[in-house]
Amino acid sequence: MNHAANANLFSRLFDGLDDPKRLAIETQDGGRISYGELIARAGQMANVLVARGVKPGDRVAVQVEKSVANIVLYLGTVRAGAVYLPLNTAYTLNELDYFIGDAEPSLVVCDPAKAEGLAPIAAKVKAKVETLGADGKGSLTDAAEKASSEFTTVSRENDDLAAILYTSGTTGRSKGAMLSHDNLASNSLSLVDYWRFTDKDVLIHALPIYHTHGLFVATNVTLFARASMIFLPRLDPELIIKLMARATVLMGVPTFYTRLLQNPSLSKETTRHMRLFISGSAPLLAETHREWSARTGHAVLERYGMTETNMNTSNPYDGERIPGAVGFPLPGVSVRVTEPETGKELPREDIGMIEVKGPNVFKGYWRMPEKTKSEFRPDGFFITGDLGKIDDKGYVHILGRGKDLVISGGFNVYPKEIESEIDAMPGVIESAVIGVPHADFGEGVTAVLVCNKGADITEAAVLKALDGRLAKFKMPKRVFVVDELPRNTMGKVQKNVLRDTYKDIYAKK
């Protein structure tokens, strides 16, 4: 807990800065921004926000491309006591209409090209519109350049809101997770410690920043540690491998690691200077983990978090990083596995619903008190919606989303179990197992897989290989080979899209 006078995340990040000249951010084009400059720019931005009528507690909705100015906007929003609300850059006007209508921000910041389309949507909730382009220029930065850098950081309490992040909404309508100043600060400080971050670290930052991983984990952890980051607009495997010679940490999603492995220059030599490779946001295939270790001599550190909770668990810094596991609960975080219907805690190795509790867990869903109530147990544990188990050694394993559970002929089928068997077959890159409507069984177990170019993998061959390895009720009724699996922007496989694609395959003709 913060014992200083001001629990504002901004104060907690920057109060006590020892050296304002210390490098905070380096950009791809060689620009360098010190900690002192970052604080000054955040002051200018906070002054602009206040001048536009943004008050403490107001929402600032932001749909812009990744830039340093976007980081400054995030810091300035928090400094002004407002609530930062990042929106995926892929959302359409129709989708933005929902988010802006729901969050009722007082200010919307968007790309100059979208301002015209957004104006009527913002007008409905009486929000002002400012622009910020991928080049860091727009009405917002024009105003900031003229503003004073002096700004008294608005006082906030631990439980005051710092951000609202909308869940990716793979089922039902997207919900706004309310994250407090203490949620964000306590979690980042715990990670600094757990992952051994120091002011000597240089992070390669190639993640998007409308999401908890790139915004809160990567950015806040770096700033808390007084480390620096090399800020890249997107994933560029060639450039990332070159940068490893002077960087120490990479945070990525599984796609990063599969793409880097395709690059012939990745080796023990090119990764020699690196200290840590972290993966999250979606499960890393055990095969990718093993291949990475063999090529680089580094074991990827996988961790588990979600929009509502920040980070919950992590594989150890020292100690075995087990492929397919997401490690141990972070200090101060409790994790248990329960029987979904009753909430009864299950013994080790039993599969059930993962529940978490700790200072990292959000305050609830924005304007959805009933939904919030239904997602928490009476003793304060949050029901994550993820299925998993805790093994005998205490490592947590995620086995899929609760909604991805397949119930076939009255039996529970956990997709991950079948996917692991299929993924281990020669020539298979990855697979996704779903349940689709089936007249006799309720749901038919269905596998969709991607294989290496030139691999001769057929439905019959997969079923033959699985025969005898899985109980009959777990066996896929159909197997489809496709070029790629549908994913969202964070690399998660969209099983809802697959379920829709194959929904009629067992329909009675």
C-alpha positions as CSV (number, residue, x, y, z in Angstrom):
1,M,0.0,0.0,0.0
2,N,1.1,3.5,-0.6
3,H,1.8,5.5,2.5
4,A,2.7,8.8,0.7
5,A,0.3,11.6,0.7
6,N,-0.8,11.0,-2.9
7,A,-1.7,7.5,-4.1
8,N,-1.9,8.8,-7.7
9,L,-0.1,6.3,-10.0
10,F,1.9,9.2,-11.5
11,S,3.2,10.4,-8.1
12,R,4.1,6.8,-7.3
13,L,6.0,6.4,-10.6
14,F,8.0,9.6,-10.6
15,D,8.2,11.0,-7.0
16,G,11.7,10.5,-5.7
17,L,13.3,10.5,-9.2
18,D,17.0,10.7,-8.6
19,D,18.3,11.8,-12.0
20,P,15.9,13.7,-14.4
21,K,18.5,13.2,-17.2
22,R,18.2,9.4,-17.1
23,L,17.0,7.9,-20.4
24,A,13.4,6.8,-20.3
25,I,12.4,6.2,-24.0
26,E,14.4,5.8,-27.2
27,T,12.5,5.8,-30.5
28,Q,13.1,3.9,-33.7
29,D,14.4,7.1,-35.4
30,G,17.0,7.7,-32.7
31,G,14.9,10.2,-30.6
32,R,15.7,10.1,-26.8
33,I,13.4,11.2,-24.1
34,S,14.7,11.5,-20.5
35,Y,12.6,10.9,-17.4
36,G,12.6,14.7,-16.7
37,E,11.3,15.4,-20.3
38,L,8.6,12.7,-19.9
39,I,7.4,14.4,-16.6
40,A,7.4,17.8,-18.3
41,R,5.5,16.6,-21.3
42,A,2.9,14.9,-19.0
43,G,2.5,18.2,-17.2
44,Q,1.8,20.0,-20.5
45,M,-0.6,17.3,-21.5
46,A,-2.4,17.4,-18.1
47,N,-2.8,21.2,-18.5
48,V,-4.4,20.7,-22.0
49,L,-6.8,18.1,-20.6
50,V,-7.9,20.4,-17.8
51,A,-8.2,23.3,-20.2
52,R,-10.6,21.1,-22.3
53,G,-12.8,20.6,-19.3
54,V,-11.5,17.2,-18.1
55,K,-12.1,16.9,-14.4
56,P,-10.9,14.2,-11.9
57,G,-12.8,11.0,-12.5
58,D,-13.7,11.9,-16.1
59,R,-13.0,9.4,-18.8
60,V,-10.6,10.1,-21.6
61,A,-11.2,7.7,-24.5
62,V,-8.2,7.1,-26.8
63,Q,-8.1,5.4,-30.1
64,V,-4.8,6.3,-31.6
65,E,-1.7,4.5,-33.1
66,K,1.2,3.8,-30.9
67,S,3.5,6.7,-30.3
68,V,5.5,8.4,-27.5
69,A,2.8,11.1,-27.5
70,N,0.3,8.4,-26.7
71,I,2.3,7.3,-23.7
72,V,2.5,11.0,-22.6
73,L,-1.3,11.2,-23.0
74,Y,-1.7,8.2,-20.7
75,L,0.6,9.7,-18.1
76,G,-1.0,13.2,-18.4
77,T,-4.5,11.7,-18.0
78,V,-3.6,9.8,-14.8
79,R,-1.7,12.9,-13.5
80,A,-4.8,15.0,-14.0
81,G,-6.8,12.5,-11.9
82,A,-8.9,11.4,-14.9
83,V,-9.5,7.8,-16.1
84,Y,-7.6,6.6,-19.1
85,L,-9.6,4.5,-21.5
86,P,-7.6,3.0,-24.4
87,L,-9.5,1.5,-27.4
88,N,-8.2,-1.1,-29.9
89,T,-7.2,0.7,-33.1
90,A,-9.0,-2.0,-35.1
91,Y,-12.5,-1.0,-33.7
92,T,-14.9,0.4,-36.3
93,L,-17.2,3.4,-35.8
94,N,-20.1,1.1,-35.1
95,E,-18.1,-0.5,-32.2
96,L,-16.8,2.9,-31.0
97,D,-20.4,4.0,-30.8
98,Y,-21.0,1.3,-28.1
99,F,-17.8,2.1,-26.1
100,I,-18.3,5.9,-26.1
101,G,-22.0,5.6,-25.3
102,D,-21.2,3.2,-22.4
103,A,-18.2,5.1,-20.9
104,E,-19.5,8.6,-21.5
105,P,-16.0,10.2,-21.7
106,S,-15.6,14.0,-21.5
107,L,-12.9,13.8,-24.2
108,V,-12.3,11.5,-27.2
109,V,-8.8,11.4,-28.8
110,C,-8.5,9.8,-32.2
111,D,-6.5,9.7,-35.4
112,P,-7.0,12.9,-37.5
113,A,-8.5,10.7,-40.3
114,K,-11.3,9.5,-38.0
115,A,-12.2,12.8,-36.4
116,E,-15.1,13.5,-38.8
117,G,-16.7,10.1,-38.4
118,L,-16.3,10.2,-34.6
119,A,-17.7,13.7,-34.1
120,P,-21.4,12.8,-34.1
121,I,-20.7,9.8,-31.8
122,A,-18.8,12.0,-29.3
123,A,-21.6,14.7,-29.6
124,K,-24.2,12.2,-28.3
125,V,-22.4,12.2,-24.9
126,K,-21.3,15.8,-25.2
127,A,-17.6,14.8,-25.4
128,K,-15.0,17.0,-27.1
129,V,-12.8,15.5,-29.8
130,E,-9.0,16.0,-30.2
131,T,-6.7,14.4,-32.7
132,L,-3.3,12.6,-32.4
133,G,-1.8,10.8,-35.4
134,A,0.7,8.0,-35.7
135,D,3.5,10.6,-36.2
136,G,2.6,12.0,-32.7
137,K,1.1,15.2,-34.3
138,G,-2.4,16.5,-34.0
139,S,-4.6,19.1,-32.3
140,L,-3.7,17.6,-28.9
141,T,0.1,17.9,-29.2
142,D,-0.2,21.3,-30.9
143,A,-1.9,22.6,-27.8
144,A,0.5,20.7,-25.5
145,E,3.5,22.4,-27.1
146,K,2.2,25.8,-26.0
147,A,1.1,24.7,-22.5
148,S,3.1,25.1,-19.3
149,S,4.9,22.0,-18.1
150,E,4.2,23.0,-14.4
151,F,1.3,20.9,-13.1
152,T,0.4,19.8,-9.5
153,T,-0.4,16.1,-9.7
154,V,-4.1,15.7,-8.7
155,S,-4.4,13.8,-5.4
156,R,-6.0,10.4,-5.6
157,E,-6.8,7.6,-3.2
158,N,-5.7,4.0,-3.6
159,D,-9.2,2.9,-4.8
160,D,-9.8,5.8,-7.2
161,L,-10.0,4.8,-10.8
162,A,-6.9,5.2,-13.0
163,A,-8.1,3.3,-16.1
164,I,-11.0,1.4,-17.7
165,L,-10.1,-1.4,-20.1
166,Y,-12.8,-3.0,-22.1
167,T,-12.5,-6.8,-22.3
168,S,-12.0,-8.1,-25.8
169,G,-15.6,-9.4,-25.6
170,T,-15.3,-12.8,-27.2
171,T,-18.7,-13.6,-25.8
172,G,-21.5,-11.1,-25.2
173,R,-21.0,-7.4,-25.1
174,S,-17.6,-6.0,-24.0
175,K,-17.4,-5.0,-20.3
176,G,-15.3,-2.1,-18.9
177,A,-12.9,-3.4,-16.2
178,M,-12.3,-0.6,-13.7
179,L,-8.7,-0.5,-12.5
180,S,-7.6,1.7,-9.6
181,H,-4.3,3.5,-9.0
182,D,-3.4,0.8,-6.4
183,N,-4.3,-2.1,-8.8
184,L,-1.8,-0.8,-11.3
185,A,0.9,0.4,-9.0
186,S,1.0,-2.7,-6.7
187,N,1.0,-5.1,-9.6
188,S,3.9,-3.3,-11.4
189,L,6.0,-3.0,-8.3
190,S,5.5,-6.7,-7.6
191,L,6.7,-7.5,-11.1
192,V,9.7,-5.3,-10.9
193,D,10.8,-7.3,-7.9
194,Y,9.8,-10.8,-9.3
195,W,11.4,-10.3,-12.7
196,R,14.5,-8.6,-11.2
197,F,14.2,-5.3,-13.1
198,T,16.8,-2.6,-12.4
199,D,17.8,0.7,-13.8
200,K,20.3,-1.1,-16.0
201,D,17.5,-2.8,-18.0
202,V,16.6,-1.9,-21.6
203,L,13.2,-3.2,-22.7
204,I,12.4,-3.8,-26.4
205,H,8.8,-2.5,-26.5
206,A,7.0,-3.7,-29.6
207,L,3.6,-4.4,-28.1
208,P,0.4,-2.4,-28.7
209,I,-0.4,0.0,-25.9
210,Y,-4.2,-0.2,-25.9
211,H,-3.9,-3.4,-23.8
212,T,-2.8,-4.3,-20.3
213,H,0.3,-6.1,-21.5
214,G,1.9,-3.2,-23.5
215,L,0.5,-0.3,-21.5
216,F,0.6,-1.3,-17.9
217,V,3.0,-4.2,-17.6
218,A,5.7,-3.1,-20.1
219,T,5.5,0.6,-19.6
220,N,4.8,0.9,-15.8
221,V,7.4,-1.8,-14.9
222,T,10.1,-0.1,-17.0
223,L,9.3,3.3,-15.4
224,F,9.1,2.0,-11.8
225,A,12.5,0.4,-12.3
226,R,14.0,3.6,-13.8
227,A,15.0,1.4,-16.7
228,S,14.6,2.5,-20.4
229,M,12.7,1.2,-23.4
230,I,13.3,1.1,-27.1
231,F,9.9,2.0,-28.4
232,L,8.9,0.3,-31.7
233,P,5.6,0.9,-33.5
234,R,5.1,-2.8,-34.1
235,L,6.7,-6.3,-34.3
236,D,9.7,-6.2,-36.7
237,P,11.7,-9.5,-36.2
238,E,14.8,-8.4,-38.1
239,L,15.1,-5.1,-36.1
240,I,14.3,-6.8,-32.8
241,I,17.2,-9.3,-33.3
242,K,19.6,-6.4,-34.1
243,L,18.5,-4.5,-31.0
244,M,19.1,-7.5,-28.7
245,A,22.8,-6.6,-28.8
246,R,22.1,-3.7,-26.5
247,A,18.8,-4.6,-24.9
248,T,18.1,-6.9,-21.9
249,V,14.4,-7.8,-21.9
250,L,11.7,-8.5,-24.5
251,M,8.0,-8.8,-23.7
252,G,5.9,-10.4,-26.3
253,V,2.9,-12.4,-27.3
254,P,3.4,-16.0,-28.7
255,T,3.3,-14.6,-32.3
256,F,6.5,-12.7,-31.5
257,Y,8.3,-15.9,-30.6
258,T,7.1,-17.9,-33.5
259,R,8.0,-15.1,-36.0
260,L,11.5,-14.6,-34.4
261,L,12.1,-18.4,-34.7
262,Q,11.5,-18.1,-38.4
263,N,14.4,-15.7,-38.7
264,P,17.7,-17.6,-39.4
265,S,19.8,-15.0,-37.6
266,L,18.2,-15.9,-34.2
267,S,20.9,-17.8,-32.2
268,K,22.7,-18.1,-28.9
269,E,25.1,-15.4,-30.2
270,T,22.4,-12.8,-31.1
271,T,20.6,-13.2,-27.8
272,R,23.7,-13.3,-25.7
273,H,23.2,-9.8,-24.2
274,M,19.5,-10.5,-23.3
275,R,18.5,-11.3,-19.7
276,L,14.8,-12.2,-20.0
277,F,12.2,-13.1,-22.6
278,I,8.6,-12.8,-21.3
279,S,5.5,-14.1,-23.0
280,G,1.8,-13.6,-22.2
281,S,-1.7,-12.6,-23.5
282,A,-2.2,-16.0,-25.0
283,P,-0.8,-19.5,-24.3
284,L,2.7,-20.2,-25.7
285,L,2.8,-23.6,-27.3
286,A,5.1,-26.0,-25.4
287,E,6.8,-26.7,-28.8
288,T,7.6,-23.0,-29.2
289,H,9.0,-22.9,-25.7
290,R,11.3,-26.0,-26.4
291,E,12.4,-24.7,-29.8
292,W,13.3,-21.3,-28.3
293,S,15.4,-22.8,-25.5
294,A,17.2,-25.0,-28.1
295,R,18.0,-22.1,-30.4
296,T,18.9,-19.4,-27.9
297,G,19.7,-21.1,-24.7
298,H,17.0,-18.9,-23.0
299,A,13.8,-20.4,-21.4
300,V,10.9,-18.0,-22.2
301,L,9.2,-16.9,-19.0
302,E,5.5,-17.3,-19.3
303,R,3.0,-15.5,-17.1
304,Y,-0.7,-15.3,-16.7
305,G,-2.8,-12.2,-16.4
306,M,-6.1,-10.8,-17.7
307,T,-7.7,-7.4,-18.3
308,E,-9.6,-7.6,-15.0
309,T,-6.6,-8.5,-12.8
310,N,-3.4,-7.4,-14.3
311,M,-0.8,-10.2,-13.7
312,N,-1.7,-13.1,-11.4
313,T,1.1,-15.7,-11.8
314,S,4.5,-16.0,-13.3
315,N,7.0,-18.7,-13.9
316,P,10.0,-18.2,-11.6
317,Y,13.0,-16.1,-12.4
318,D,15.2,-18.6,-10.8
319,G,13.9,-22.2,-11.0
320,E,12.3,-24.3,-13.7
321,R,10.1,-22.5,-16.3
322,I,7.8,-25.4,-17.3
323,P,6.5,-25.4,-20.9
324,G,2.7,-25.1,-20.8
325,A,2.6,-23.8,-17.2
326,V,2.2,-20.2,-16.1
327,G,4.1,-20.6,-12.8
328,F,3.2,-19.6,-9.3
329,P,0.9,-16.9,-7.9
330,L,2.7,-13.5,-7.5
331,P,3.4,-12.3,-4.0
332,G,0.2,-11.1,-2.4
333,V,-2.0,-12.9,-4.9
334,S,-4.0,-16.0,-4.0
335,V,-5.0,-18.5,-6.7
336,R,-7.4,-21.5,-6.2
337,V,-9.2,-24.0,-8.4
338,T,-12.8,-24.7,-7.7
339,E,-15.8,-26.7,-8.8
340,P,-17.5,-24.1,-11.1
341,E,-21.1,-24.7,-9.9
342,T,-20.5,-24.9,-6.2
343,G,-17.3,-22.9,-5.7
344,K,-15.8,-25.8,-3.6
345,E,-12.0,-25.8,-3.7
346,L,-10.5,-28.8,-5.5
347,P,-7.4,-30.7,-4.7
348,R,-4.1,-30.4,-6.6
349,E,-4.1,-31.8,-10.2
350,D,-8.0,-31.6,-10.4
351,I,-9.3,-29.4,-13.3
352,G,-11.8,-26.6,-12.4
353,M,-12.4,-22.9,-12.5
354,I,-9.4,-20.6,-11.6
355,E,-10.2,-17.9,-9.0
356,V,-7.9,-15.1,-7.9
357,K,-7.8,-12.6,-5.1
358,G,-5.3,-9.8,-4.4
359,P,-4.5,-6.1,-4.6
360,N,-4.2,-6.6,-8.4
361,V,-7.9,-7.5,-8.9
362,F,-10.1,-4.8,-10.4
363,K,-13.0,-2.9,-8.7
364,G,-15.7,-4.4,-10.9
365,Y,-17.3,-3.7,-14.3
366,W,-18.2,-0.2,-15.3
367,R,-21.9,0.4,-14.7
368,M,-22.6,-3.3,-14.4
369,P,-23.2,-3.9,-10.7
370,E,-25.1,-7.2,-11.2
371,K,-22.4,-8.6,-13.5
372,T,-19.7,-7.5,-11.0
373,K,-21.6,-9.3,-8.2
374,S,-22.0,-12.5,-10.1
375,E,-18.2,-12.7,-10.9
376,F,-17.0,-12.5,-7.3
377,R,-17.4,-15.1,-4.6
378,P,-18.6,-13.9,-1.2
379,D,-15.0,-14.2,0.2
380,G,-13.7,-11.8,-2.5
381,F,-12.3,-14.2,-5.0
382,F,-12.8,-13.2,-8.6
383,I,-14.0,-16.0,-10.9
384,T,-11.7,-15.7,-13.9
385,G,-13.7,-17.8,-16.4
386,D,-10.4,-19.8,-17.1
387,L,-10.2,-23.5,-16.6
388,G,-7.1,-24.9,-15.1
389,K,-5.3,-26.8,-12.4
390,I,-2.5,-26.4,-9.9
391,D,0.0,-29.3,-10.2
392,D,1.7,-31.1,-7.4
393,K,4.7,-28.7,-7.5
394,G,2.3,-25.7,-7.2
395,Y,2.6,-24.5,-10.8
396,V,-0.7,-23.1,-12.3
397,H,-1.8,-24.5,-15.7
398,I,-4.4,-22.8,-17.9
399,L,-6.5,-25.3,-19.9
400,G,-8.8,-22.9,-21.7
401,R,-11.8,-20.6,-21.1
402,G,-14.8,-22.0,-19.2
403,K,-17.0,-21.1,-22.2
404,D,-14.7,-23.2,-24.4
405,L,-15.4,-26.4,-22.3
406,V,-17.1,-29.0,-24.5
407,I,-19.9,-31.1,-23.0
408,S,-20.4,-34.1,-25.3
409,G,-22.8,-36.9,-24.3
410,G,-22.9,-35.5,-20.8
411,F,-19.1,-35.7,-20.3
412,N,-16.8,-32.7,-19.8
413,V,-14.2,-32.5,-22.5
414,Y,-11.3,-30.1,-21.9
415,P,-10.0,-28.8,-25.3
416,K,-6.4,-28.3,-24.1
417,E,-6.0,-32.0,-23.4
418,I,-6.9,-33.0,-27.0
419,E,-5.0,-30.0,-28.5
420,S,-1.8,-31.1,-26.6
421,E,-2.1,-34.6,-28.2
422,I,-2.7,-33.2,-31.7
423,D,0.1,-30.5,-31.4
424,A,2.6,-33.3,-30.5
425,M,2.0,-35.0,-33.9
426,P,4.8,-34.5,-36.5
427,G,4.0,-31.8,-39.0
428,V,1.3,-30.1,-36.8
429,I,1.9,-26.5,-35.9
430,E,-1.1,-25.9,-33.7
431,S,-4.7,-26.9,-33.2
432,A,-7.9,-25.6,-31.7
433,V,-10.6,-27.9,-30.4
434,I,-14.2,-26.7,-30.1
435,G,-17.7,-28.0,-29.4
436,V,-20.4,-27.5,-32.1
437,P,-24.1,-28.4,-31.9
438,H,-24.7,-32.2,-32.4
439,A,-28.2,-33.7,-32.2
440,D,-27.1,-36.9,-30.4
441,F,-24.3,-35.6,-28.2
442,G,-25.4,-32.0,-27.4
443,E,-21.9,-30.9,-28.7
444,G,-19.6,-32.7,-31.1
445,V,-15.9,-32.5,-30.4
446,T,-14.3,-30.9,-33.4
447,A,-10.6,-30.2,-34.2
448,V,-9.2,-27.5,-36.5
449,L,-5.5,-27.6,-37.1
450,V,-2.7,-25.9,-39.0
451,C,0.2,-28.0,-40.3
452,N,3.6,-27.3,-41.8
453,K,3.8,-26.7,-45.6
454,G,4.2,-30.0,-47.4
455,A,3.1,-32.1,-44.4
456,D,0.7,-34.8,-45.4
457,I,-1.9,-34.6,-42.6
458,T,-5.4,-35.8,-43.2
459,E,-8.5,-36.2,-41.0
460,A,-8.1,-40.0,-41.1
461,A,-4.4,-39.8,-40.0
462,V,-5.2,-37.6,-37.0
463,L,-8.0,-39.8,-35.9
464,K,-5.8,-42.9,-36.2
465,A,-3.0,-41.3,-34.2
466,L,-5.5,-40.3,-31.4
467,D,-7.1,-43.7,-31.2
468,G,-6.1,-45.4,-28.0
469,R,-4.6,-42.1,-26.6
470,L,-7.9,-40.5,-25.7
471,A,-11.2,-41.8,-24.2
472,K,-13.8,-42.4,-26.9
473,F,-16.0,-39.5,-25.7
474,K,-13.0,-37.1,-26.1
475,M,-12.3,-38.2,-29.7
476,P,-13.0,-35.5,-32.4
477,K,-15.9,-36.4,-34.6
478,R,-14.4,-34.3,-37.4
479,V,-11.0,-32.9,-38.1
480,F,-10.4,-29.9,-40.4
481,V,-7.0,-28.8,-41.8
482,V,-6.8,-25.0,-42.4
483,D,-4.1,-22.5,-43.5
484,E,-4.4,-20.4,-40.2
485,L,-6.5,-20.1,-37.1
486,P,-8.5,-16.8,-36.6
487,R,-6.9,-14.6,-33.9
488,N,-7.6,-11.3,-32.2
489,T,-5.0,-8.5,-32.1
490,M,-3.3,-10.0,-29.0
491,G,-2.8,-13.4,-30.7
492,K,-5.6,-15.3,-28.9
493,V,-7.3,-17.9,-31.0
494,Q,-10.9,-16.8,-31.5
495,K,-12.8,-20.0,-30.8
496,N,-16.1,-18.1,-31.1
497,V,-15.3,-17.5,-34.8
498,L,-14.5,-21.2,-35.3
499,R,-17.7,-22.3,-33.6
500,D,-19.6,-20.0,-35.9
501,T,-17.7,-21.3,-39.0
502,Y,-18.5,-25.0,-38.3
503,K,-21.8,-24.7,-36.5
504,D,-23.8,-26.6,-39.1
505,I,-21.5,-29.5,-39.8
506,Y,-23.5,-32.1,-37.8
507,A,-26.9,-30.8,-38.8
508,K,-29.2,-33.5,-40.0
509,K,-29.4,-33.3,-43.7
